[in-house]
């Protein structure tokens, strides 16, 4: 569904992309302390800063370039 939105929006200079996020630590601070993103020495959550960085990366592509899809997960996320 989002691909058809991208095709419709592209002539107007609007970029449309899809980001799938794994587990994100929801702490008061954008960059939580290490205890918030690690469980038993395994990095199982992303920080909010890392999620925001993915959005900024997608938005900062040059004109004429679109990032269609991005999947961002912590390496040791428990399913």
Secondary structure as GFF3:
##gff-version 3
##sequence-region A 1 79
A	DSSP	alpha_helix	2	10	.	.	.	ID=ss1
A	DSSP	beta_strand	18	21	.	.	.	ID=ss2
A	DSSP	alpha_helix	34	37	.	.	.	ID=ss3
A	DSSP	beta_strand	38	39	.	.	.	ID=ss4
A	DSSP	beta_strand	42	43	.	.	.	ID=ss5
A	DSSP	alpha_helix	48	59	.	.	.	ID=ss6
A	DSSP	beta_strand	69	72	.	.	.	ID=ss7
###
